[in-house]
Structures are given as structure tokens and as C-alpha cells.
Amino acid sequence: MEFITLQNRSLSEILGVFNLSFSDYPVPVNLTSERLDEKLATEGIDLNLSVGVLKENCLVAFILHGVRETGGTKVFYNAGTGVIPTERGQQLTTQMYHYILPELKKQQCASGQLEVLSTNYAALKAYQKIGFSSTRELICYEGVPKPAKLN
């Protein structure tokens, strides 16, 4: 296994691994190339600060990072972590953070943020092992909103 930053990987390769990684996710996720481009732009994802794992020169895992400034402090944001199903159970998320955290610190990021489903126990365990802790819980809804009636 080789750990790399993602700036030299094609967006089509990242997209394929993203969709395969989330193919069995509790919340359906299947990006198109246009939606990935939009995600990269709107979430400020920097592929120089994003990390991947290569196995036989094929991308099998990734973490997409953006950097935000909050109150004058740089904070990195995990905009998505994925490991393809056949490569899970090898602590790749932990290893990717060991690889990329020195670079994030070099960029003067004081802390990091991410969101994870409360039922994704494997991810929660991995992030806690890295040093993340829960600071808030979000309630998410699913459905189609009904238009409001105006009087």
C-alpha cells in the first residue's frame, strides 16, 4: 500500500472510488462527475491536502479535505472519507490521517472537523482513535418538503 496526496489523480478515478466506497452506505450516495466538480468547488476541497491509498497503483481509499478560516483560525474539514469494500478492516483511515496530519499542521490548521453518521460504528471508532471527539449531533430528515400555503 502506498499513501499519496490526490492532486495527481484523475477526477474520474476519484469519482469511481468515491461511488464504490459509498455503494453500501446507509444513505444512498452516487455522484456524477458534475456533482463531484460541484462538491470540490463548494466545499473548498484541496486535492493537495487530500489523501489516498494506492494498491498496485489503483486508488482504493481516500479522504477529501478542505481548509476553512473560522474566527481567524485555519480549520481543516473532512469532506468525505471512503474505503472500497474489499479493502476495509485494515485501518486505512487511521493510516491516511497519520500520513496527512503533518501536512495539515504545516498549513497551520489548528483543528479539524468532520461529520459521520451515528450508526457508522466503524467510522466513529476510527475517528475516535485518531483523536476526534463529538462536539454536536445533527438531526437529519429525509423526504420532499411540501410547499407552504400562503394566506
N, C-alpha and C positions, 0 to 999 in steps of 0.2 A: 504494500500500500504506500502511496506517495501523497503527501499533503501539499497543496498548491493554493495560490490565490487565483481567482477566476477571470482576471482581466484578459487572458489569452485564450479563453474557451469560447466557443461559438454560442450565441444565444439559442440556437436550435438544440444544441446538446444540453444546455442548462434547462430548457423547456422540457425536453424529453425526460430528463431525470426528475425534474420537479413533478411532472404529472405521474410518473411511475411511483415516486415516493409517496404521493398522496392518493394513489389508486384505491387503497383500502382504508382511507381515513374516514372517521365517523361523519364528518361534514364534507359533502362532495366538492372536490376541487379539481378542475380540469381547465387549465389556462390555454388560450390561443397565443400565437406569437404577438398579436396586437395587445392582448391583456398583459402579457409579460412586459412588453415595452412600456405600457402604461404604469405597471407596478414599479418598474425600475425608476421611472421619472417621478411619479407622485410620492414615492417613499424615499427618494433620495438615495437609492441603493448604489454603493460604490463597489464595483467588482474588484478593485484593488484591495479592498478591506473585507471582501467576501472570500470564503474558503471552500475548497472542495477536496475530495478524496478520489484519487485515481487508482484503479486496479487494472493492470495490463493496459494502461493508457486510456481507459474508459472511465468517465465520471460516474461514481456510484453514490456519492453523498455530497451535500453542500450546506452552507449557511450563508444567507444573503444579509449583508449589513449595510445600514445607512448611518450617517452621523448627523446629529441634530445639535443645535445650541439651545439650551434651556437656562434662562437666567444667567447668561454669561458663562455657562459651563458646557463643555462638549460631552455628549452622551451618545454612545452607540446604540443602535436599535436593530434587533434581530427581526428581519422582515420575512423570515422563513427558513426553516431547517428541514431537510429531508434526507432520508437514507432509503435506498431502494430495498424492497422486502427481503431479497436474498442476502443482503449484507448487514441486516440488523443483528443486534446482540453482541456486537464487537466493541462497544463503547466508542463508536466513531464520533459522536457528537462531543464527548469529553475530549477526545484526541484533537478534534478540529479546533476547539477552544484553546487547548494548550499550544497549538500551533499559531493561532491568530491573535491571542491576547497580548503578546509582546508588541505586535504592530499597532494594535488599538491603543495601547498605553503610550507608544511612541507618538501617536497622533494626538496625545493629551486628552484622551477620553477618560473622564473621571468615573464613569459608571456605565452600565448597560441596562437595556430594557427589552423585554420580550413578552409575548402573550402565548399562553398554552391552554388547551382545554383541560378542565379539572379532571376529566375522565381519562386523560392520556397519561397513565401512571408511569410508563417507561420514560416519557419525556420529562415529566416532573422530577423523577428520581435523577435523571441525567443532569438536569439544570441545577438541582439542589447540590449534587456532588461537585459541580463546577463552582458553586458559591452563590448562585442566585437565590433569592428568597421572595416569597409572595408579599406584595405590598397592597394589592387591591384585587377584588374579584368583580368581574364584569358579568352581567346577566345579558344573554343574547337571545333574541327572538327570531323565529323563522316564519315566513308567510308573506302574503301580499297585503299591504295596507289598503284599507277602504278609504275612498275619498271622503273628506269631511263635508258635511252638509252645511251650507251657509244659509243663514236666515235672512 
